[in-house]
Amino acid sequence: MSERLEEIKEKLDFHIDWASNTHYAEISEDELKEYRQFIIEQAEQVEAMQKLVNYHQQKQKEAEDENEPYRHQNKRYREALKFYADEDNYDHDVVEMIDGVYGVSNCEILNDEGETAIEALERESE
């Protein structure tokens, strides 16, 4: 709470106590008017700030909604990149196929034939 609001609170609390206990308190009509105006201004500032907060919360939600498809797209791309970056997927067996011609078998990358990348890109156009 600001110092000014604290001062007003204390004086008004004292004045309220005076009214309820009939103690004498020196507070002028001008001070009461000044306090009233200050409180109104503070309330108006709070209201303006709340409107600003609401506006920015709405804009943030709109931006999140607008970016949602890109989050899914990035997830697909990330998964495809992880597949191609995984060194284990390049492990393979060298086997003799026919008459001294050797080939590769059991290689995830070769078996995939780019399907992981194709799937990630095709889902983008859906």
Backbone hydrogen bonds, N-H to C=O, Kabsch-Sander energy under -0.5 kcal/mol:
donor,donor_aa,acceptor,acceptor_aa,energy
6,E,2,S,-2.5
7,E,3,E,-2.6
8,I,4,R,-2.4
9,K,5,L,-2.7
10,E,6,E,-2.5
11,K,7,E,-2.5
12,L,8,I,-3.1
13,D,9,K,-3.0
14,F,10,E,-2.5
15,H,11,K,-2.6
16,I,12,L,-3.0
17,D,13,D,-2.7
18,W,14,F,-2.6
19,A,15,H,-2.5
20,S,16,I,-2.4
21,N,17,D,-2.8
22,T,18,W,-1.7
23,H,18,W,-0.6
27,I,25,A,-1.0
32,L,28,S,-2.2
33,K,29,E,-2.4
34,E,30,D,-2.6
35,Y,31,E,-3.1
36,R,32,L,-2.6
37,Q,33,K,-2.5
38,F,34,E,-2.5
39,I,35,Y,-2.7
40,I,36,R,-2.3
41,E,37,Q,-2.6
42,Q,38,F,-2.6
43,A,39,I,-2.5
44,E,40,I,-2.4
45,Q,41,E,-2.3
46,V,42,Q,-2.5
47,E,43,A,-2.3
48,A,44,E,-2.5
49,M,45,Q,-2.7
50,Q,46,V,-2.5
51,K,47,E,-2.1
52,L,48,A,-2.1
53,V,49,M,-2.7
54,N,50,Q,-2.7
55,Y,51,K,-2.4
56,H,52,L,-2.5
57,Q,53,V,-2.5
58,Q,54,N,-2.2
59,K,55,Y,-2.4
60,Q,56,H,-2.3
61,K,57,Q,-2.2
62,E,58,Q,-2.5
63,A,59,K,-2.3
64,E,60,Q,-2.5
65,D,61,K,-2.7
66,E,62,E,-2.4
67,N,63,A,-1.9
68,E,64,E,-0.8
68,E,65,D,-0.6
71,R,67,N,-1.7
72,H,68,E,-1.8
73,Q,69,P,-2.3
74,N,70,Y,-2.8
75,K,71,R,-1.9
76,R,72,H,-2.2
77,Y,73,Q,-2.4
78,R,74,N,-2.7
79,E,75,K,-2.3
80,A,76,R,-2.2
81,L,77,Y,-2.8
82,K,78,R,-2.5
83,F,79,E,-1.9
84,Y,80,A,-2.2
85,A,81,L,-2.1
86,D,82,K,-1.3
87,E,85,A,-0.7
89,N,86,D,-1.6
90,Y,87,E,-1.8
91,D,88,D,-1.2
93,D,105,S,-2.8
95,V,93,D,-0.6
95,V,103,G,-2.5
97,M,95,V,-0.5
97,M,101,V,-3.9
98,I,101,V,-0.7
101,V,98,I,-2.0
102,Y,100,G,-0.6
103,G,95,V,-3.1
105,S,93,D,-2.7
108,E,106,N,-0.7
109,I,89,N,-2.1
111,N,107,C,-3.1
112,D,108,E,-2.2
113,E,109,I,-1.2
114,G,109,I,-0.5
115,E,112,D,-2.3
118,I,114,G,-2.6
119,E,115,E,-3.1
120,A,116,T,-2.0
121,L,117,A,-2.3
122,E,118,I,-3.0
123,R,119,E,-2.2
124,E,121,L,-0.6
125,S,121,L,-0.7
125,S,122,E,-1.0
126,E,123,R,-0.7
